[in-house]
Amino acid sequence: MSTNEQYNEISLIKACSNGDNKAFKKIYDKHSGIMYSICLRYMTNEDEAKDALQEGFIKVFKNIGKFSFSGSFEGWMKRIFVNTSIELIRKRRAHLDVSELNTNEIKLTSKIETGTMDAEKMMLLVQQLPMGYRTVFNMFVVDGYSHKEISEYLGINENTSKSQLFKARKQLQVWLKDWFK
């Protein structure tokens, strides 16, 4: 990011924290695409991702005055959108017992055929994972959370997090093996 872009973003953040709706719109226009893709990774479908995006931006703009300028603004926002997506998942899974996910049978494979697959197709496969698998997979593999952090965020046992990740990877291996046949 150039110095002018940094200065411009700092000005936008400050203006937004002072209630400037035009600055709010510029921040939204600049960051909504990447934040939507984060939400889409966690949520089951586009409608849920749009809900998470809306909730996330509400939180960003309510709390923008708390941004300390000590790190990147986009990184700060990403954390909010990951947390918002996880909160929505928690609300939706109130009817789903995570321990039920551990009993799902998954056929294990030994190797994956090599081939190519673009990121969009891979994301579609990840979205097809059961909610528990998908959430843990995204948090661990994509967003870099530790199993301890995942267990705290989701209110599950650390071993459950590890099991969910293992099973997510195995399911993806099965699908990828089928894909490359």
C-alpha positions in Angstrom: 0.0 0.0 0.0 1.5 3.4 -1.0 1.8 6.2 1.4 -1.0 8.1 -0.3 -3.3 5.1 0.0 -2.4 4.7 3.7 -3.1 8.3 4.4 -6.3 8.1 2.5 -7.4 5.0 4.4 -6.5 6.7 7.8 -8.5 9.7 6.7 -11.4 7.5 5.8 -11.3 5.7 9.1 -11.2 8.9 11.1 -14.0 10.4 9.1 -16.1 7.3 9.5 -15.5 7.3 13.2 -16.8 10.8 13.2 -20.0 9.7 11.5 -19.2 10.6 7.9 -21.5 8.3 5.8 -19.6 9.0 2.6 -16.4 7.6 4.2 -18.4 4.7 5.4 -19.5 3.9 1.8 -16.0 4.2 0.5 -14.7 1.8 3.1 -17.6 -0.6 2.3 -16.9 -0.3 -1.4 -13.2 -1.0 -1.0 -13.4 -3.9 1.4 -16.8 -5.6 0.8 -15.5 -8.0 -1.8 -12.8 -9.6 0.3 -15.0 -9.6 3.4 -17.8 -11.3 1.5 -15.4 -14.0 0.4 -14.4 -14.6 4.0 -18.1 -14.9 5.0 -18.7 -17.3 2.0 -16.0 -19.6 3.2 -17.8 -20.1 6.5 -21.4 -20.0 5.6 -23.4 -22.6 3.8 -24.8 -20.4 1.0 -24.7 -16.9 -0.5 -27.7 -15.7 1.6 -26.0 -16.7 4.8 -22.8 -15.1 3.6 -24.7 -11.9 2.8 -26.2 -11.9 6.3 -22.7 -12.4 7.8 -21.4 -9.6 5.6 -24.1 -7.2 6.8 -23.6 -8.1 10.5 -19.9 -7.7 10.1 -20.1 -4.3 8.6 -22.5 -3.2 11.3 -19.8 -4.3 13.9 -17.0 -2.6 11.9 -18.8 0.7 11.9 -19.9 0.5 15.4 -16.4 -0.2 16.6 -14.3 1.7 14.0 -13.4 4.3 16.6 -11.6 1.5 18.6 -9.2 0.7 15.7 -5.8 1.6 17.1 -3.9 2.0 13.8 -1.2 -0.4 15.2 -1.8 -3.0 12.5 -3.5 -3.2 9.2 -7.1 -2.1 9.0 -8.0 -4.9 6.6 -6.5 -7.4 9.1 -8.6 -5.9 11.9 -11.7 -6.1 9.7 -11.0 -9.7 8.7 -10.9 -10.7 12.3 -14.3 -9.1 12.8 -15.8 -11.0 9.8 -14.4 -14.3 10.9 -15.8 -13.8 14.4 -19.2 -12.6 13.0 -19.4 -15.7 10.8 -18.6 -18.0 13.7 -21.2 -16.3 15.9 -23.8 -16.8 13.2 -22.8 -20.4 13.0 -23.1 -20.8 16.7 -26.6 -19.4 16.6 -27.7 -21.6 13.8 -26.2 -24.7 15.3 -28.2 -24.3 18.5 -30.2 -27.2 17.1 -27.2 -29.2 16.1 -25.1 -31.1 18.6 -21.4 -31.0 17.6 -20.9 -34.5 19.1 -23.3 -35.8 16.4 -20.8 -34.8 13.8 -18.1 -37.0 15.3 -20.2 -40.1 14.6 -20.5 -39.5 10.9 -18.8 -42.2 8.9 -16.3 -41.0 6.4 -14.6 -43.4 4.0 -10.8 -42.9 4.2 -8.6 -42.8 1.2 -4.9 -43.3 1.0 -3.8 -41.0 -1.8 -5.2 -38.2 -4.0 -4.7 -38.2 -7.7 -2.9 -35.1 -8.9 -4.6 -32.6 -11.1 -5.6 -29.0 -11.2 -8.6 -27.3 -9.6 -9.2 -23.6 -9.3 -9.8 -21.9 -6.0 -13.5 -21.3 -6.8 -14.2 -25.0 -7.2 -12.2 -25.9 -4.1 -14.2 -23.3 -2.2 -17.4 -25.0 -3.4 -16.2 -28.3 -2.1 -15.3 -26.8 1.3 -18.8 -25.3 1.4 -20.3 -28.7 1.0 -18.6 -30.0 4.2 -20.9 -30.4 7.2 -21.0 -27.2 9.2 -18.7 -28.4 12.0 -16.1 -29.7 9.6 -16.2 -26.6 7.4 -15.9 -24.2 10.4 -12.9 -26.0 11.9 -11.3 -26.4 8.5 -11.6 -22.7 7.7 -10.4 -21.6 11.1 -7.4 -23.9 11.2 -6.3 -24.1 7.6 -7.3 -20.8 6.1 -7.3 -18.4 9.1 -4.5 -19.9 11.1 -6.3 -20.5 14.4 -4.9 -23.1 16.8 -7.0 -26.0 18.0 -7.0 -24.4 21.4 -8.4 -21.1 20.0 -10.9 -23.0 17.9 -12.2 -24.9 20.9 -12.6 -21.6 22.9 -14.4 -19.8 20.0 -16.7 -22.7 19.3 -17.2 -24.0 22.8 -15.9 -27.5 21.9 -13.2 -29.7 23.2 -9.8 -29.3 21.7 -9.8 -33.0 20.6 -13.1 -32.4 18.9 -11.5 -29.6 16.9 -8.7 -31.9 15.9 -11.2 -34.7 15.0 -13.3 -32.3 12.9 -10.3 -31.1 11.0 -9.1 -34.7 10.4 -12.6 -35.7 9.1 -12.9 -32.5 6.9 -9.6 -33.3 5.3 -10.5 -36.9 4.7 -13.9 -35.9 3.2 -12.1 -33.4 0.9 -9.7 -36.2 -0.1 -12.6 -38.4 -1.1 -14.2 -35.7 -3.2 -10.9 -34.7 -4.8 -10.1 -38.3 -5.6 -13.5 -38.5 -7.3 -13.0 -35.2 -9.0 -9.7 -36.2 -10.6 -10.9 -39.7 -11.8 
